[in-house]
């Protein structure tokens, strides 16, 4: 079958030299990378498409679409869904045109003190917009209701009255109460506003997220702006700073990461200290296809500006939790327990010199005494590890049984990172009067081997319990295909001593190696095989692994999914797959291809949908994620049987060519 598919789908083979682009950072409501970019839907200018692709690959994940009618908004939503590039973004629905028109049409009636009102036609537009958002909840992530409403204008010369803005907010929230999934946003320009103007036209009750238009490239001026925000208590809701990636008169680098952002952070700290407002992302006022009305230079026609935005998006820290330690190390049910957490910066940029918060919880809930919490105030360089003490926080008095504790670093999202999805680490603790041994990793020595080669084993074991194992011998037995590999003799090893709670060690068998034989084998390792130690749980002592011993690697698709995860009819759909090398030698090829199919052929609408990775090495037992990026599937509603095909262009010479296709289903609404 594989040879037939190669001949049928030869187009994917000739394209294997294409580079694999990145993808937008997954949007989780707290990591918005917002591109203020009107006029891009339907724009097929090659330079526009190229730069949008670069920005998306760098991490931009949200764009706006705006219109003056619900019908036009709906057309744009559908256009985004069907566009192979734009469908990779989330969308904020922009209704600032109609809301401003409703105020301009009759300012005195709209802002009559105590009798503020919305025109009936605007209420209908807002109702239709929220209905559209709810119908497209997988795509729409917010509403943009006003664009700098506090700028003095109209009869009052005080801007748009805040009660009118609040009525717009209330109309949306009554129809769509989920402000976490789809917050209301307003772009707020503080500028040289007087206290009277601020009090008249700015309200935290009109928005769930404040877009802070902070254009001053001077730290003192920035601090003065934030002092106004604080004095009027306007940042009681989360904020998103707007980074002005432009210059009014010349094509110059705005130095967003190296100059503007540090000034912004210092200004915020000087005004708010450690109690800075919650930050839900960044907005880049940096891209406007076509002629701009107010200045000449932007990302479309100024390479330094585009480079500065991409630099700011991609050079960032990446915080991870390395370990969770308890104090005391050994404890029993009801004992008071506190914590230390070690964190590390795995990014390519240092963290800002501010509070790095660390929080511990159990299954999303604080303990009865509260959530243990601590901070490290200072900069963490790439690769540096810091241990944060939570010993002065509320203690944990655990009950007997298995507990899953999770430590989260940067718990309130103060620090902008390259990856916001990897800030937590969980540790299982079996609390009781007994230890709990667990085997969790099984490796061969060497990692790669051929038939006939002598192979040794090792496994990682840990004490998951809250008390140490008793002094004595802890044994680990290794089996192949469910039995001892040589005349009833099993590889065997162990340690003599006591294993502390949370301690992990490697165990290798003593004086034994296995002459590897060709074929598919099931390897297993079992700790405490002689049942010498009484444990909290006795069912977690085994770990197994399947290996195809050969002179070649063996790739298989472990799982497959669509992007988006729950597609709708007509969406531009891409695919993702996890691929594992189950062979005994590493897989090294110039191209690892991935092809999505239906009925073992390209899609009737959309053609071949493929992707992959260049020059990737996959060790035995290693896994990689492959994504498609060329072509899209445009499905009809219903349940679809699909196939995911790894190494479709046969770049990898494998021991088993028959296990490269995974069948899976996708339900399309």
Residue pairs with C-beta under 8 A, 6 or more apart in sequence:
1 600
1 658
1 661
2 650
2 657
2 658
2 660
5 600
5 645
5 648
6 13
6 648
6 649
6 650
8 601
9 595
9 601
9 602
9 608
9 648
11 608
12 593
12 595
12 608
12 610
12 648
12 649
13 593
13 648
13 649
13 650
15 610
15 630
16 590
16 591
16 593
16 612
16 649
16 651
17 591
17 614
18 630
19 614
20 611
20 612
20 613
20 614
20 627
20 629
21 53
21 57
21 629
22 56
22 57
22 58
22 59
23 56
23 57
23 88
23 627
23 629
24 33
24 56
24 57
24 59
24 60
24 61
24 88
24 89
25 31
25 33
25 59
25 61
25 419
25 420
26 61
26 421
27 61
27 62
27 90
27 141
28 420
28 421
29 141
29 180
29 181
29 183
29 280
30 280
30 281
30 413
30 420
31 61
31 280
31 281
31 413
31 420
32 61
32 62
32 141
32 240
32 280
32 281
32 282
32 283
33 59
33 60
33 61
33 62
33 281
33 282
33 284
33 313
34 60
34 62
34 63
34 64
34 92
34 240
34 281
34 282
34 283
34 284
35 55
35 60
35 62
35 63
35 64
35 89
35 283
35 284
35 286
35 287
36 64
36 242
36 283
36 284
36 285
36 286
36 287
37 52
37 63
37 64
37 287
37 288
37 289
38 64
38 66
38 94
38 288
39 288
39 289
39 290
40 48
40 52
40 63
40 86
40 287
40 289
41 65
41 76
41 79
41 80
41 83
41 86
42 79
43 49
43 289
45 289
47 300
48 289
48 300
49 85
51 287
51 299
51 300
51 306
52 85
52 86
52 287
53 85
54 306
54 310
55 287
55 299
55 306
55 309
55 310
55 313
56 85
56 88
56 89
58 309
58 310
58 313
58 314
59 313
59 314
59 418
60 89
60 284
60 313
61 89
61 90
62 89
62 90
62 91
62 92
62 141
62 142
62 281
63 86
63 89
63 90
63 91
63 92
64 91
64 92
64 93
64 94
64 144
65 73
65 76
65 77
65 80
65 91
65 92
65 93
65 94
66 73
66 93
66 94
66 95
66 96
66 97
66 144
67 73
67 75
67 76
67 94
67 97
68 97
68 98
68 101
69 125
70 125
70 128
70 129
70 131
70 132
73 93
73 95
73 128
73 129
73 132
74 132
77 91
77 132
77 136
77 139
77 140
78 570
79 86
80 86
80 87
80 89
80 91
80 139
81 87
81 136
81 139
81 568
81 570
81 571
81 572
82 570
82 571
82 572
82 634
83 572
84 572
84 631
84 632
87 571
87 572
87 632
88 563
88 574
90 139
90 140
90 141
91 136
91 139
91 140
91 141
92 140
92 141
92 142
92 143
92 144
92 185
93 129
93 132
93 133
93 140
93 142
93 143
93 144
94 143
94 144
95 125
95 126
95 129
95 143
95 144
95 145
96 144
96 145
96 146
96 147
96 187
98 122
98 125
99 122
99 145
99 146
99 165
99 168
100 146
100 147
100 149
100 160
101 122
102 110
102 118
102 119
102 121
102 122
103 110
103 111
103 154
103 160
103 164
104 154
105 119
106 119
107 154
107 155
107 156
108 155
109 117
110 116
110 117
110 118
110 119
110 161
110 164
111 156
111 160
111 161
111 163
111 164
116 161
116 163
116 164
116 167
117 167
118 126
118 164
118 167
118 168
118 171
122 168
123 171
126 168
126 171
126 172
126 175
127 171
127 175
129 143
129 172
130 143
130 172
130 175
130 176
131 175
132 140
133 140
133 143
133 176
133 182
134 175
134 176
136 568
137 181
137 182
138 564
138 565
138 566
138 568
139 564
140 182
141 181
141 182
142 182
142 183
142 184
142 185
142 209
143 172
143 182
143 183
143 184
143 185
144 185
144 186
144 187
145 165
145 168
145 169
145 172
145 184
145 185
145 186
145 206
145 207
146 160
146 165
146 168
146 186
146 187
146 206
147 186
147 187
148 187
148 188
148 189
148 213
149 159
149 160
149 165
149 186
149 188
149 201
149 202
150 159
150 160
150 188
150 189
150 190
150 193
150 197
150 198
150 200
150 201
150 202
151 159
151 189
151 191
152 158
152 159
152 197
153 159
153 160
154 160
156 200
158 196
158 197
158 200
158 201
159 197
159 200
159 201
160 201
161 200
161 201
162 200
162 201
162 202
162 203
162 205
162 206
163 203
165 186
165 201
165 203
165 206
165 207
166 203
166 205
166 206
168 206
169 184
169 205
169 206
169 207
172 184
173 179
173 184
176 182
179 208
183 207
183 208
183 209
184 206
184 207
184 208
184 209
185 207
185 208
185 209
185 210
185 211
185 240
186 206
186 207
186 210
186 211
187 211
187 213
187 242
188 202
188 210
188 211
188 212
188 213
188 234
189 213
189 215
190 198
190 212
190 213
190 214
190 225
190 228
190 229
193 202
193 228
195 232
198 228
198 232
198 234
199 232
202 232
202 234
203 234
204 210
204 233
204 234
204 235
204 236
204 237
207 237
208 237
208 238
209 237
209 238
209 239
209 240
209 280
210 234
210 235
210 237
210 238
210 239
210 240
210 277
211 239
211 240
211 242
211 283
212 229
212 235
212 239
212 240
212 241
212 242
213 242
213 285
214 222
214 225
214 241
214 242
214 244
214 264
215 242
215 244
216 222
216 225
217 244
217 254
217 259
217 260
217 263
218 263
219 263
219 266
219 267
222 263
222 264
222 267
223 266
223 267
223 270
223 271
225 267
226 267
226 268
226 271
226 272
227 271
229 235
229 271
230 271
230 272
235 277
236 277
237 277
238 277
238 278
238 279
238 280
239 277
239 278
239 279
239 280
240 279
240 280
240 281
240 282
240 283
241 264
241 279
241 282
241 283
242 283
242 284
242 285
243 254
243 256
243 260
243 261
243 282
243 283
243 284
243 285
243 286
243 309
243 312
244 254
244 260
244 285
244 286
245 254
245 256
245 284
245 285
245 286
245 299
245 305
245 308
245 309
246 254
246 285
246 286
246 295
246 297
246 298
246 305
247 254
247 295
247 297
247 302
247 305
248 294
248 295
248 297
249 295
249 296
249 297
250 297
251 297
251 301
251 302
251 303
251 304
251 305
252 304
253 304
253 305
253 307
253 308
254 260
254 305
254 308
255 308
256 308
256 309
256 311
256 312
257 308
257 311
257 312
257 315
257 349
261 312
262 352
265 352
265 354
268 276
268 277
269 276
269 354
274 354
274 355
274 375
274 377
276 354
276 414
278 412
278 413
279 413
279 414
279 416
280 413
281 416
282 312
282 416
284 309
284 312
286 298
286 299
286 305
286 306
286 309
287 298
287 299
287 300
287 309
288 298
288 299
288 300
289 300
290 300
292 298
297 305
298 305
299 305
299 306
299 309
314 348
314 418
315 348
315 349
316 347
316 348
316 349
316 416
316 417
316 418
317 345
317 347
317 349
317 350
317 351
317 380
317 382
317 415
317 417
317 418
318 345
318 346
318 347
318 348
318 417
318 418
318 419
318 422
319 343
319 344
319 345
319 346
319 347
319 351
319 356
319 380
319 409
319 410
319 415
319 417
319 423
320 343
320 344
320 345
320 346
320 409
320 422
320 423
320 425
321 341
321 342
321 343
321 358
321 407
321 408
321 409
321 423
321 424
321 425
322 342
322 343
322 344
322 385
322 425
323 341
323 342
323 425
324 339
324 340
324 341
324 360
324 405
324 407
324 425
324 427
324 502
325 339
325 340
325 341
325 342
325 502
326 337
326 338
326 339
326 429
326 466
326 501
326 502
327 337
327 338
327 339
327 340
327 391
328 335
328 337
329 500
329 501
329 502
330 466
330 467
330 468
330 500
330 501
331 337
331 398
331 431
331 466
331 467
331 501
332 431
332 432
332 433
332 466
332 467
333 398
333 399
333 400
333 431
333 432
334 397
334 398
334 399
335 397
335 398
336 395
336 396
336 397
337 395
337 396
337 397
337 398
338 372
338 390
338 391
338 393
338 395
338 396
339 360
339 372
339 390
339 391
339 393
339 396
339 407
340 387
340 388
340 389
340 390
340 391
341 358
341 360
341 374
341 387
341 388
341 390
341 407
341 409
342 385
342 386
342 387
342 388
343 356
343 358
343 376
343 380
343 385
343 386
343 387
343 388
343 409
344 380
344 383
344 384
344 385
344 386
345 351
345 380
345 381
345 382
345 383
345 384
346 382
346 383
347 382
347 417
347 418
347 419
348 382
348 418
349 382
349 418
350 379
350 380
350 381
350 382
351 379
351 380
351 415
352 379
352 415
353 377
353 378
353 379
354 377
354 414
354 415
355 375
355 376
355 377
355 414
356 375
356 376
356 377
356 378
356 380
356 386
356 388
356 409
356 410
356 414
356 415
357 373
357 374
357 375
357 409
357 410
357 411
357 412
357 414
358 373
358 374
358 375
358 376
358 388
358 390
358 407
358 408
358 409
358 411
359 371
359 372
359 373
359 407
359 408
359 411
360 371
360 372
360 373
360 390
360 396
360 405
360 406
360 407
360 408
361 367
361 371
361 405
361 406
361 408
362 403
362 404
362 405
362 406
363 404
363 406
364 406
366 394
367 394
367 395
367 396
367 397
368 397
369 394
369 395
369 396
369 397
370 393
370 394
371 393
371 394
372 390
372 393
372 394
372 395
372 396
373 390
373 393
373 411
374 388
374 389
374 390
374 392
374 393
375 388
376 386
376 388
378 386
380 386
398 429
398 431
398 466
399 431
400 431
400 432
401 430
401 431
401 432
402 428
402 429
402 430
402 431
402 536
402 537
403 428
403 429
403 430
403 431
404 426
404 427
404 428
405 426
405 427
405 428
405 429
406 424
406 425
406 426
406 427
407 424
407 425
407 426
407 427
408 423
408 424
409 423
409 424
410 417
410 423
411 423
413 420
417 423
427 502
428 464
429 464
429 465
429 466
429 501
429 502
430 436
430 464
430 465
430 466
430 536
430 537
431 465
431 466
432 465
432 466
432 467
432 536
433 467
434 465
434 467
434 534
434 535
434 536
435 463
435 464
435 465
435 467
435 468
435 469
435 470
435 499
435 501
435 533
435 535
435 536
436 463
436 464
436 465
436 535
436 536
436 537
436 540
437 461
437 462
437 463
437 464
437 465
437 469
437 474
437 499
437 527
437 528
437 533
437 535
437 540
437 541
438 461
438 462
438 463
438 464
438 527
438 540
438 541
439 459
439 460
439 461
439 476
439 525
439 526
439 527
439 540
439 541
439 542
439 543
440 460
440 461
440 462
440 543
441 459
441 460
441 543
442 457
442 458
442 459
442 523
442 524
442 525
442 543
442 544
442 545
443 457
443 458
443 459
443 621
444 455
444 456
444 457
444 523
444 547
444 584
444 620
445 455
445 456
445 457
445 458
445 508
446 455
447 586
447 619
447 620
447 621
448 584
448 585
448 586
448 619
448 620
449 455
449 516
449 549
449 584
449 585
450 516
450 549
450 550
450 551
450 584
450 585
451 516
451 517
451 518
451 549
451 550
451 551
452 515
452 516
452 517
453 515
453 516
454 513
454 514
454 515
454 516
455 513
455 514
455 515
455 516
456 491
456 508
456 509
456 512
456 513
456 514
457 478
457 491
457 508
457 509
457 514
457 523
457 525
458 506
458 507
458 508
459 476
459 478
459 506
459 507
459 525
459 527
459 543
460 504
460 505
460 506
460 507
461 474
461 476
461 499
461 504
461 505
461 507
461 527
462 499
462 502
462 503
462 504
462 505
463 469
463 499
463 500
463 501
463 502
463 503
463 504
464 502
464 536
464 537
464 540
465 501
465 535
465 536
466 501
467 501
468 498
468 499
468 500
468 501
469 498
469 499
469 533
470 498
470 533
471 497
471 498
472 496
472 497
472 498
472 532
472 533
473 494
473 495
473 496
473 532
474 494
474 495
474 496
474 497
474 499
474 507
474 527
474 528
474 532
474 533
475 492
475 493
475 494
475 527
475 528
475 529
475 530
475 532
476 492
476 493
476 494
476 507
476 509
476 525
476 526
476 527
476 529
477 490
477 491
477 492
477 525
477 526
477 529
478 490
478 491
478 492
478 493
478 509
478 523
478 524
478 525
479 485
479 490
479 523
479 524
479 525
479 526
480 514
480 521
480 522
480 523
480 524
481 521
481 522
482 522
482 524
484 490
485 491
485 514
486 514
489 512
491 509
491 512
491 514
492 509
492 510
492 512
493 507
493 508
493 509
493 510
494 507
495 505
495 507
499 505
507 527
516 549
516 584
517 549
518 549
518 550
519 548
519 549
520 546
520 547
520 548
520 549
521 546
521 547
521 548
521 549
522 544
522 545
522 546
523 544
523 545
523 546
523 547
524 542
524 543
524 544
524 545
525 542
525 543
526 541
526 542
527 541
528 535
528 541
529 541
531 538
545 621
546 582
547 582
547 583
547 584
547 620
547 621
548 554
548 582
548 583
548 584
548 655
548 656
549 584
550 583
550 584
550 585
550 655
551 585
551 655
552 583
552 585
552 653
552 654
552 655
553 581
553 583
553 585
553 586
553 587
553 618
553 620
553 652
553 654
553 655
554 581
554 582
554 583
554 654
554 655
554 656
554 659
555 579
555 580
555 581
555 582
555 583
555 587
555 592
555 618
555 646
555 647
555 652
555 654
555 660
556 579
556 580
556 582
556 646
556 659
556 660
556 662
557 577
557 578
557 579
557 644
557 645
557 646
557 660
557 661
557 662
558 577
558 578
558 579
558 580
558 623
558 662
559 577
559 578
559 662
559 664
560 575
560 576
560 577
560 578
560 596
560 642
560 644
560 662
560 664
561 575
561 576
561 577
561 664
562 573
562 574
562 575
562 576
562 633
562 666
563 573
563 574
563 575
563 576
563 627
564 571
564 573
566 667
566 669
567 573
567 635
567 666
567 668
567 669
568 637
568 668
568 669
569 635
569 636
569 637
569 668
569 669
570 634
570 635
571 634
571 635
571 668
572 632
572 633
572 634
573 632
573 633
573 634
573 635
574 609
574 611
574 627
574 628
574 629
574 632
574 633
575 594
575 596
575 609
575 611
575 627
575 628
575 633
575 644
576 625
576 626
576 627
576 628
577 594
577 625
577 626
577 627
577 644
577 646
577 662
578 623
578 624
578 625
578 626
579 592
579 594
579 618
579 623
579 624
579 625
579 626
579 646
580 618
580 621
580 622
580 623
581 587
581 618
581 619
581 620
581 621
581 622
581 623
582 620
582 621
583 620
583 654
583 655
584 620
585 620
586 617
586 618
586 619
586 620
586 622
587 617
587 618
587 652
587 654
588 616
588 617
588 618
589 615
589 616
589 647
589 651
589 652
590 614
590 615
590 651
591 612
591 613
591 614
591 615
591 649
591 651
592 612
592 613
592 614
592 616
592 618
592 624
592 626
592 646
592 647
592 651
592 652
593 610
593 611
593 612
593 646
593 647
593 648
593 649
593 651
594 610
594 611
594 612
594 626
594 627
594 628
594 644
594 645
594 646
594 648
595 608
595 609
595 610
595 628
595 644
595 645
595 648
596 603
596 609
596 610
596 628
596 633
596 642
596 643
596 644
596 645
597 603
597 642
597 643
597 644
597 645
598 604
598 633
598 640
598 641
598 642
598 643
599 641
600 643
602 608
602 609
603 609
603 631
603 633
603 634
605 633
605 634
606 631
606 632
606 633
606 634
607 631
608 630
608 631
609 628
609 630
609 631
609 632
609 633
610 628
610 630
610 631
610 648
611 626
611 627
611 628
611 629
611 630
612 626
613 624
613 626
616 624
618 624
626 646
635 666
635 668
636 668
637 668
637 669
638 667
638 668
639 665
639 666
639 667
639 668
640 665
640 666
640 667
640 668
641 663
641 665
642 663
642 664
642 665
642 666
643 661
643 662
643 663
643 664
644 661
644 662
644 664
645 660
645 661
646 660
646 661
647 654
647 660
648 660
654 660
